[in-house]
Each structure stands twice: as structure tokens, then as C-alpha cells.
Amino acid sequence: MMDPGQMKSRLVYEEPVEVDNDEHGRPIIEWRPRFEIWADVRPISAREASYAEQTKSLRTHVVICRWRADLNELGRLRFKGRERVMSIESITNDSEDNLQANIDAIEESKPA
């Protein structure tokens, strides 16, 4: 059972919306805010990864919040008023009672 006093992080749940196509016909995606939630964000691990000769820091988190049926893995979570963004890897309905969501998320730093 979650402790409401532990939910100290204000997060914005955002979903991707295709707004147009670029000159090559590829979709242009914008992230649109849907709703805000209070959550307990717990860091799990951190590691570095290299992509296209750039090093990025990847941090995994468990995000615990009240259950919402409209949370899904297509969306992402942004810390309200900050640039920090977490992609959602999975969402579990804790105890299958529609009270608490446990979200596994990855936060990627900007390239060094």
C-alpha cells in the first residue's frame, strides 16, 4: 500500500501526437501533456551507454502513483517544470486492485 506522504514528485504524463510530416514523408511527433500526477520516484540504477559515438547516462526508476486506466507505455513522464523526462517501459497494477501503479521508467541524460 502506498503512503501518500511519499508522493513528493509532480509529474506530467505526455502522449505522442503526429502533427505533420517532414519533407521526406516521415511523421513529426510532438509530446502533448494529458494530465498531472503525484508520485514517489525511486532511483534503481544508473549506467552509461554509447550511441553514435555519444555517451549518454541512463537511469532506471520505479515510479509509484495512484492507478489510472489511461496510463500506458506509449506515453512518457516529465518532471513538472523541469526538462527531466522518463520513458515508460512497463506499468503494473499492484495487487490488481486498481489502487496503485508501479511504473518502470528510464531517464536518459542529454549527450555529453
C-alpha positions in Angstrom: 0.0 0.0 0.0 1.4 3.4 -0.9 2.0 6.2 1.6 0.6 9.5 0.2 3.3 11.3 2.2 5.9 9.7 0.0 4.4 11.0 -3.3 6.5 14.2 -3.5 7.2 14.4 -7.2 4.8 16.2 -9.5 4.9 14.5 -12.9 3.2 15.3 -16.2 2.0 12.4 -18.3 2.6 13.1 -22.0 1.5 11.2 -25.1 2.9 11.4 -28.6 0.8 13.1 -31.3 1.6 13.1 -35.0 1.3 16.7 -36.1 2.7 16.7 -39.6 5.2 15.1 -42.0 8.7 16.3 -42.8 10.0 16.8 -46.4 10.7 13.0 -46.6 7.2 12.0 -45.5 8.3 10.9 -42.0 5.9 11.8 -39.2 6.7 14.7 -37.0 5.8 13.9 -33.4 5.0 16.3 -30.6 4.6 15.3 -27.0 1.3 16.7 -25.5 0.5 16.8 -21.8 -2.5 14.8 -20.8 -2.6 15.0 -17.0 -0.5 15.5 -13.9 0.1 13.0 -11.1 1.8 13.0 -7.7 4.3 10.1 -7.4 7.1 8.5 -5.4 10.1 8.3 -7.8 12.7 5.8 -6.6 16.1 5.5 -8.5 17.1 1.9 -9.1 20.3 2.0 -11.2 22.5 4.1 -13.5 24.7 3.2 -16.3 26.4 4.8 -19.4 25.7 3.8 -22.9 27.2 4.9 -26.2 25.1 5.7 -29.3 26.5 7.1 -32.5 29.8 8.0 -30.7 27.9 9.9 -28.0 27.9 8.8 -24.4 24.6 9.0 -22.5 23.7 8.3 -18.9 20.7 6.0 -18.4 19.0 5.9 -15.1 16.2 3.5 -14.2 13.4 4.4 -11.8 10.4 2.9 -10.2 7.5 5.4 -10.2 4.7 4.7 -7.7 1.4 6.5 -8.1 -2.3 6.1 -7.9 -3.7 3.8 -10.5 -5.1 5.4 -13.6 -6.5 3.3 -16.5 -5.3 6.0 -19.0 -1.6 5.5 -18.2 0.1 3.4 -20.9 3.6 2.5 -22.2 3.2 4.8 -25.3 3.4 7.8 -23.0 6.3 9.4 -21.0 6.6 11.2 -17.7 8.2 14.6 -17.3 9.0 16.2 -14.0 6.8 19.3 -13.8 8.7 22.5 -14.5 11.9 20.6 -15.5 13.5 19.1 -18.5 13.9 15.7 -17.0 11.9 13.1 -18.9 11.4 9.4 -18.3 10.2 6.9 -21.0 7.8 4.3 -19.6 9.0 0.7 -20.0 6.1 -1.1 -18.2 3.2 -0.5 -15.9 1.8 -2.9 -13.4 -1.4 -2.7 -11.5 -0.1 -3.5 -8.0 -2.2 -6.3 -6.4 -4.7 -6.0 -9.4 -6.8 -3.8 -7.2 -6.8 -0.6 -9.3 -5.3 1.4 -6.4 -1.5 1.7 -7.2 0.5 1.7 -10.4 4.2 0.7 -10.4 5.9 2.1 -13.4 9.3 1.1 -14.6 10.9 4.1 -16.4 14.2 5.1 -17.9 15.6 8.6 -17.8 18.2 9.4 -20.5 20.5 12.3 -20.0 21.5 14.6 -22.8 24.7 13.5 -24.7 27.9 14.6 -23.1 
